[in-house]
Amino acid sequence: MRKLLVFVLWIIAILWFTNCFWYYEDKVYCNIEGENITIFLKKDAWMLTCKTYMDTVYQLALKKYNEIMTINYYIEQWEDVYYRKNILEKEKIDFLQLVNYRTQIKVVVDEFESVLFEKYYRVLQKPMKIYYSDLETMYYILVNQKSSSNMALRIAQIEQQMWNISRILEAKNLSDIMNVVSSYIYLKKQLEWI
């Protein structure tokens, strides 16, 4: 009984920790064929998001867990022990397979996001540094001029944009970039119009 409890707690911990999603799990589409998982950015009619697959497998794992607990209850009551132990072993194998599927999907999506982030970052890094340098020059020119309310707004916008660029350049993953991208795009347009 104690081994089963430790086993179940271990599996629940795995499911709980893998429930923390990164940015792309609900934005990419999965195709699962056997043990192969393929990720797509473009949706076809027959594809579902990877998060949908993960949620479905999670729900099936919870259902399987409840079945295991019910079987274990009957074994503790000494009802058809020999028969139920065989079923319990099969249910444990099925449960572990579901946990394995969910973990595989999560690993593939995380690897995809990591590779995409590295490529995205390499493309962004040089233009962002140039843009930051241009903003810094514009900032010091405006600070050294006579102040007006219009200049104060523009200086504040430039400071905010420089902060956004710093956050993008210091990003460790794609979600760090996505947290500031809307502010960055808005201020980029604002600064072009002024």
Secondary structure, DSSP 8 states (H G I E B T S, - for coil): -HHHHHHHHHHHHHHHHTT---SGGGTSEEEEETTEEEEESS--TT-EEHHHHHHHHHHHHHHHHHHHHHHHHHHHTTSSHHHHHHHHHHHHHHHHHHHHHHHHHHHHHHHHHHHHHHHHHHHHHHHHHHHHHHHHHHHHHHHHS---HHHHHHHHHHHHHHHHHHHHHT-SSHHHHHHHHHHHHHHHHHHHH-
